[in-house]
């Protein structure tokens, strides 16, 4: 049995910066409210003439390949996590594959929202561990800004979600370092607490004027329910990963939570009794980019030299589904 490691990580965010003051101009909100309740100061929104989910992912992937010194032709398989694909079908995995010139290799799409990157990482880890593939390209990429209700009615979610992409090269590791374990969970009882209902297929008519004018194409979130479940599940799934590997919270060198809300991250940090220098957050600059948030954060943490060889890195996520997941990695 082999082990797998993150050999390189990269990210891309759209150029357009949208500050809280910009949002004040289009809805009834304030910079103070957004900063106090979410920690977000600004986010990136895509440029419809330039950015697509798959081309943002391609840019992040090229950075990850360069940093891991992996040639594009060495990639054996793609796992693409997004809940905002370019097309209704096929998924964005094949579009990125085409852009990279990798026609022929397998491309799998994952729709596990905020937990999507860890689910994708887990799948890549299994393929590498069994020896089936040597280099798997894992990405998380989202364009959320086009599905947000930017009127005052949608303000509790439209101030949070944003756009971006992150990518990792998962490679066979010969020295025992790398992904120690991953832990995946879901509870469909809460599917409608955070979702985009349409265009759903289980309708007599998939698209009608009435549907288009209604609210069901926008992201709908019961923020309080998400918050309450998130803080419990985050802690549980981190403890599960630590116990599985015989570790305790003080062994963690760096904790990178899915960037859902700074208050959630701070709450979990407190529960785990982790000092500030062991937790990396960048939601202030990018908002909540769903499946992209963890790889963007790992990439930035690596750039800022907060991740050193041998560090114990803990990742955890919670989101729509509900789904939640963790990974423990010896960097
Ligand atoms: O990746 C996982 C995805 N989601 C999350 O992690 C979200 C988890 N939940 C949250 O982050 C929080 O629940 C929110 C940030 C979404 C909301 O914060 P909250 O502290 O739970 O506020 P609330 O929904 O209880 O609303 C409090 C008040 C309400 O006004 P009233 O009824 O007290 O008069 C809202 O209408 O704040 C109002 N409000 C806003 N005010 C200004 C809601 N959104 C806004 C806004 N600006 N953007």
Boltz pocket constraint, residues with backbone or C-beta under 6 A from the ligand:
constraints:
  - pocket:
      binder: B
      contacts: [[A, 28], [A, 29], [A, 30], [A, 33], [A, 34], [A, 37], [A, 38], [A, 114], [A, 155], [A, 156], [A, 157], [A, 159], [A, 194], [A, 221], [A, 222], [A, 223], [A, 224], [A, 226], [A, 227], [A, 230], [A, 259], [A, 260], [A, 261], [A, 264], [A, 288], [A, 290], [A, 318], [A, 319], [A, 320]]
      max_distance: 6.0
